[in-house]
Amino acid sequence: MSEIVDLMRIIQTNFHKLSKGQKIIAQYIMNNYDKAAFMTAAKLGEKVGVSESTVVRFANAIGYIGYPQLQKQLQEMVKTKLTTVQRIEMSSDYSNEDSVLKNVLKADMENIRSTLEELDHKTFETAVRSIIESKSIYIIGLRSSTALAEFLGFYLNLIRDNVHVVTYTIGDIFEQLFRIGPNDLVIGMGFPRYSSRTIRAMEYSKTRGARTIAITDSLLSPLCANADYTLIAKSNMESFVDSIVAPLSVLNALIIAVGIKEKSNLSSTFSRLEEIWDRYSIFSIDQENNR
């Protein structure tokens, strides 16, 4: 909670020089920082009864370049601390079905835009090379990241050998990582609230000398502590549901980039797979016969 205490101290220190409207904003943030973190300047102003420009001037008055910088710090502080109940309460701002559809799609579009701005292209290329060069690949994504791990594992298995999706089975995940070594790669995925099991698995992998890639929402994510490379994929959502749209786009890009570099092997693999698919009628061809 130290970051929250520090921000509250900054607000209190500057409180005496704030205007009447700015003091109202300050009081609201101190009492409701978890909700304020996900409000736009306009929405926060509407909530406390001041103009959007007053909110912007408030951020400047306490030392921030603008409101987005203040909001970003608030979000980084609270998103790992919000309980599911608090996230459910936040989603009540979607007042009707039309606003739910519009707001969720807009939030996902913003996540992709922010991801495109923050994801480092050199790190991305290094991650692609690591996937191609490693002896074995272990993919770890638990809880809401399980779908992402399975998606990445499915396609990488079509491109190359020795791809393992680490998940909960009859044994523990550490037993699945038992043989990991210096020539192997671990791809760990995690978003708020971060799975402690994924964090520990990344930590164990580093002790075994494996290379590690974290796919997560921020450089402040606990997954980064044991990652050689970090790919940022934003997942902000004012709801109890985690947004995995931007992370899925990053995985798509990884798969396609690896596929392009392994084009000759991939063509051979899919030629063989097409024969198997045809022989065992994996895909429907005649729609009339399948009604």
C-alpha positions as CSV (number, residue, x, y, z in Angstrom):
1,M,0.0,0.0,0.0
2,S,3.1,2.3,0.1
3,E,2.4,3.7,-3.4
4,I,-1.1,4.7,-2.3
5,V,0.2,6.3,0.9
6,D,2.7,8.3,-1.2
7,L,0.1,9.6,-3.6
8,M,-2.2,10.6,-0.7
9,R,0.7,12.4,0.9
10,I,1.3,14.3,-2.4
11,I,-2.4,15.3,-2.5
12,Q,-2.4,16.4,1.1
13,T,0.8,18.4,0.8
14,N,-0.6,20.4,-2.1
15,F,-4.2,20.6,-0.8
16,H,-3.8,24.1,0.6
17,K,-3.0,25.6,-2.8
18,L,-5.9,23.9,-4.7
19,S,-9.0,25.8,-5.8
20,K,-12.4,24.9,-4.4
21,G,-13.3,22.6,-7.3
22,Q,-9.9,20.9,-7.2
23,K,-10.2,20.3,-3.4
24,I,-13.5,18.4,-4.2
25,I,-11.6,16.2,-6.7
26,A,-8.8,15.6,-4.2
27,Q,-11.2,14.6,-1.5
28,Y,-13.0,12.2,-3.9
29,I,-9.7,10.5,-5.0
30,M,-8.5,10.1,-1.4
31,N,-11.8,8.4,-0.5
32,N,-12.4,6.5,-3.8
33,Y,-9.0,6.0,-5.5
34,D,-10.0,2.5,-6.7
35,K,-12.9,3.9,-8.6
36,A,-11.2,7.1,-9.8
37,A,-8.4,5.1,-11.4
38,F,-10.7,4.0,-14.2
39,M,-12.5,7.3,-14.8
40,T,-11.7,9.6,-17.6
41,A,-11.2,13.3,-16.8
42,A,-14.7,14.0,-18.1
43,K,-16.3,11.2,-16.1
44,L,-14.5,12.2,-12.9
45,G,-15.5,15.8,-13.3
46,E,-19.1,14.7,-13.9
47,K,-19.0,12.5,-10.8
48,V,-17.9,15.3,-8.4
49,G,-19.7,18.2,-10.2
50,V,-16.8,20.1,-11.8
51,S,-15.6,20.6,-15.4
52,E,-13.2,18.3,-17.2
53,S,-10.7,21.2,-17.4
54,T,-10.8,21.5,-13.6
55,V,-9.7,17.9,-13.4
56,V,-6.9,18.4,-15.8
57,R,-5.7,21.5,-13.8
58,F,-5.9,19.5,-10.6
59,A,-3.5,16.9,-12.0
60,N,-1.1,19.8,-13.0
61,A,-1.4,21.4,-9.6
62,I,-0.2,18.2,-7.8
63,G,2.8,17.8,-10.1
64,Y,1.6,15.7,-13.0
65,I,2.1,16.6,-16.7
66,G,-1.6,15.8,-17.3
67,Y,-4.5,13.8,-16.1
68,P,-3.5,10.6,-18.1
69,Q,-0.2,10.5,-16.1
70,L,-2.1,10.7,-12.8
71,Q,-4.7,8.1,-14.0
72,K,-1.9,5.7,-15.1
73,Q,-0.3,5.8,-11.7
74,L,-3.6,5.2,-10.0
75,Q,-4.3,2.2,-12.2
76,E,-0.9,0.7,-11.6
77,M,-1.5,1.0,-7.9
78,V,-4.9,-0.4,-7.6
79,K,-5.5,-3.0,-10.4
80,T,-3.6,-5.8,-8.5
81,K,-5.4,-4.9,-5.3
82,L,-9.0,-4.9,-6.5
83,T,-11.1,-7.8,-5.3
84,T,-13.6,-9.5,-7.7
85,V,-16.4,-7.9,-5.7
86,Q,-14.9,-4.4,-6.2
87,R,-14.6,-5.1,-10.0
88,I,-18.2,-6.2,-10.1
89,E,-19.2,-2.9,-8.5
90,M,-17.2,-1.0,-11.1
91,S,-19.0,-2.7,-13.9
92,S,-22.3,-1.3,-12.7
93,D,-21.4,1.9,-14.5
94,Y,-22.6,0.1,-17.7
95,S,-26.2,1.3,-17.4
96,N,-27.8,-0.6,-20.2
97,E,-27.1,-3.3,-22.8
98,D,-26.2,-0.8,-25.6
99,S,-23.6,1.0,-23.4
100,V,-22.1,-2.4,-22.4
101,L,-21.5,-3.4,-26.0
102,K,-20.2,0.1,-26.9
103,N,-18.0,0.5,-23.8
104,V,-16.5,-2.9,-23.9
105,L,-15.6,-2.7,-27.6
106,K,-14.1,0.8,-27.1
107,A,-12.1,-0.5,-24.1
108,D,-10.7,-3.3,-26.2
109,M,-9.8,-1.0,-29.0
110,E,-8.0,1.2,-26.5
111,N,-6.1,-1.8,-25.1
112,I,-4.9,-2.7,-28.6
113,R,-3.9,0.9,-29.4
114,S,-1.9,1.2,-26.1
115,T,-0.3,-2.2,-26.7
116,L,0.9,-1.1,-30.2
117,E,2.4,2.0,-28.6
118,E,4.2,0.3,-25.7
119,L,5.3,-3.0,-27.2
120,D,9.0,-2.9,-28.1
121,H,9.6,-4.2,-31.6
122,K,13.2,-5.3,-30.9
123,T,12.0,-7.3,-27.9
124,F,9.3,-8.9,-30.1
125,E,11.9,-10.0,-32.7
126,T,14.1,-11.4,-30.0
127,A,11.1,-13.4,-28.6
128,V,10.5,-14.8,-32.1
129,R,14.1,-15.9,-32.4
130,S,14.0,-17.5,-29.0
131,I,10.9,-19.5,-30.0
132,I,12.6,-20.8,-33.1
133,E,16.0,-21.6,-31.5
134,S,15.0,-23.2,-28.2
135,K,15.1,-27.0,-27.7
136,S,11.8,-27.1,-25.9
137,I,9.1,-24.5,-25.2
138,Y,7.0,-24.5,-22.0
139,I,3.9,-22.2,-22.0
140,I,2.4,-21.2,-18.7
141,G,-0.9,-19.4,-18.4
142,L,-3.2,-20.1,-15.4
143,R,-6.7,-19.0,-14.5
144,S,-8.0,-16.5,-17.0
145,S,-4.7,-16.8,-19.0
146,T,-5.3,-20.6,-19.6
147,A,-7.2,-19.9,-22.9
148,L,-4.2,-17.8,-24.1
149,A,-1.7,-20.5,-23.2
150,E,-3.8,-23.2,-25.0
151,F,-4.2,-21.0,-28.1
152,L,-0.4,-20.3,-28.3
153,G,0.4,-24.0,-27.6
154,F,-2.0,-25.2,-30.3
155,Y,-0.4,-23.2,-33.1
156,L,3.2,-23.6,-32.0
157,N,2.7,-27.3,-31.9
158,L,1.8,-27.1,-35.6
159,I,5.0,-25.2,-36.4
160,R,7.6,-27.1,-34.3
161,D,8.3,-30.0,-31.9
162,N,8.6,-30.1,-28.1
163,V,5.9,-27.5,-27.2
164,H,4.4,-28.1,-23.8
165,V,1.4,-26.2,-22.3
166,V,1.9,-26.3,-18.5
167,T,-1.4,-26.5,-16.7
168,Y,-3.1,-28.1,-13.7
169,T,-3.3,-31.9,-14.1
170,I,-3.1,-34.8,-11.7
171,G,0.4,-33.5,-10.7
172,D,1.7,-30.0,-9.9
173,I,3.0,-27.6,-12.5
174,F,6.6,-27.9,-11.1
175,E,6.6,-31.6,-12.0
176,Q,5.9,-30.6,-15.6
177,L,8.9,-28.3,-15.5
178,F,11.2,-30.8,-13.8
179,R,13.3,-31.4,-16.9
180,I,13.7,-27.9,-18.0
181,G,17.2,-26.7,-18.8
182,P,19.4,-23.9,-20.3
183,N,18.4,-24.7,-23.9
184,D,14.7,-24.4,-23.2
185,L,12.3,-21.4,-23.3
186,V,9.5,-20.6,-20.9
187,I,6.7,-18.3,-21.9
188,G,4.7,-17.1,-18.9
189,M,1.4,-15.1,-19.2
190,G,-0.3,-13.3,-16.4
191,F,-2.6,-10.3,-15.9
192,P,-4.1,-8.7,-12.8
193,R,-4.8,-10.3,-10.5
194,Y,-1.6,-12.2,-11.2
195,S,-1.4,-15.9,-10.5
196,S,1.2,-16.6,-7.8
197,R,1.7,-20.1,-9.3
198,T,2.8,-18.5,-12.6
199,I,5.2,-16.1,-10.8
200,R,6.8,-19.0,-8.9
201,A,7.1,-21.1,-12.1
202,M,8.9,-18.3,-13.8
203,E,11.2,-18.0,-10.8
204,Y,11.9,-21.8,-10.8
205,S,12.6,-21.7,-14.6
206,K,15.3,-19.1,-14.1
207,T,17.0,-21.1,-11.5
208,R,17.2,-24.0,-14.1
209,G,18.9,-21.6,-16.6
210,A,16.1,-21.5,-19.0
211,R,15.3,-18.4,-21.1
212,T,12.1,-16.7,-20.1
213,I,9.5,-14.5,-21.8
214,A,6.7,-12.7,-19.9
215,I,3.6,-11.6,-21.7
216,T,1.9,-9.3,-19.3
217,D,0.2,-5.9,-18.9
218,S,3.0,-3.7,-17.5
219,L,6.7,-3.6,-16.7
220,L,5.6,-3.4,-13.1
221,S,4.1,-6.8,-13.3
222,P,5.6,-9.4,-10.9
223,L,6.2,-11.7,-13.9
224,C,8.9,-9.3,-15.2
225,A,11.2,-10.0,-12.2
226,N,12.2,-13.3,-13.7
227,A,11.8,-12.6,-17.4
228,D,14.6,-12.1,-19.9
229,Y,12.2,-10.4,-22.3
230,T,8.8,-8.8,-21.6
231,L,6.0,-8.3,-24.2
232,I,3.5,-5.7,-23.0
233,A,-0.2,-6.4,-23.8
234,K,-2.8,-4.2,-22.1
235,S,-5.8,-5.8,-20.4
236,N,-7.5,-2.9,-18.7
237,M,-11.3,-3.5,-18.2
238,E,-13.8,-1.9,-15.8
239,S,-15.3,-5.2,-15.0
240,F,-14.8,-8.6,-13.2
241,V,-13.9,-10.0,-16.6
242,D,-10.3,-9.8,-17.8
243,S,-9.8,-8.4,-21.3
244,I,-7.6,-10.7,-23.3
245,V,-8.2,-9.1,-26.7
246,A,-4.8,-7.3,-26.9
247,P,-2.9,-10.2,-25.4
248,L,-4.5,-12.5,-28.0
249,S,-3.4,-10.1,-30.8
250,V,0.2,-10.2,-29.5
251,L,0.1,-14.0,-29.6
252,N,-1.3,-13.9,-33.1
253,A,1.6,-11.7,-34.2
254,L,4.1,-14.1,-32.5
255,I,2.6,-17.1,-34.2
256,I,2.6,-15.5,-37.6
257,A,6.1,-14.1,-37.2
258,V,7.4,-17.6,-36.3
259,G,5.4,-19.2,-39.1
260,I,7.0,-16.8,-41.7
261,K,10.5,-17.7,-40.6
262,E,9.7,-21.4,-40.6
263,K,7.8,-21.2,-43.9
264,S,9.4,-24.2,-45.6
265,N,8.9,-26.5,-42.6
266,L,5.4,-25.2,-42.1
267,S,4.4,-26.0,-45.6
268,S,5.6,-29.6,-45.3
269,T,3.8,-30.0,-41.9
270,F,0.5,-28.7,-43.3
271,S,0.8,-30.9,-46.4
272,R,1.0,-33.9,-44.1
273,L,-1.8,-32.6,-41.9
274,E,-4.1,-32.0,-44.9
275,E,-3.7,-35.7,-45.8
276,I,-4.7,-36.7,-42.2
277,W,-7.6,-34.3,-42.1
278,D,-9.0,-35.6,-45.4
279,R,-8.5,-39.3,-44.4
280,Y,-10.3,-38.9,-41.1
281,S,-12.9,-36.2,-42.2
282,I,-11.7,-33.8,-39.6
283,F,-13.4,-30.9,-41.3
284,S,-16.9,-30.7,-42.8
285,I,-16.9,-30.5,-46.6
286,D,-20.5,-31.3,-47.7
287,Q,-22.8,-29.1,-45.6
288,E,-25.9,-30.9,-46.9
289,N,-24.7,-34.3,-45.5
290,N,-24.0,-32.8,-42.1
291,R,-27.4,-31.3,-41.4
